[in-house]
Amino acid sequence: MANDKESADTSFSERRQYPRVTVMIVFDNLYDSEKLVRIGRGFLRDLSMGGLCFEAKDNIRVGAKLSLTVELPNGSVIKNLRAEVLRTKKESSICAIGCKLHEIGFLNKIKIRMYINKELKALL
């Protein structure tokens, strides 16, 4: 049973498949892709090839399918980025929303990977 305890003690960040970089980006185009309605705006906190975390005023239910467009600090625009809400956490007057990315198009993959690689190199 030591393996069960070890896996329980392993933090989520240690289990991440992709490196994650901190970003500070406000975006206006946040949609519920199932209901085809605009949810509002958000503040992107971090990004990886596998997921992202953003802040919003309103809580979004776990399991919700989202679509968003984000302009990265390097000017690259990531359009129609699909994500599924995995977890939410209320932090005072805002909610932190953790998402897994789905169906990342080829061009979006390249843009995200180039941005993340540049940010990681800058940290070295």
Secondary structure, DSSP 4 states (H G I P E B T S, - for coil): -HHHHHHHHS-HHHH-SS--EEEEEEEEEEEETTTTEEEEEEEEEEE-SSEEEEEESS---TT-EEEEEEE-TTS-EEEEEEEEEEEEEEETTEEEEEEEEES--HHHHHHHHHHHHHHHHHH-
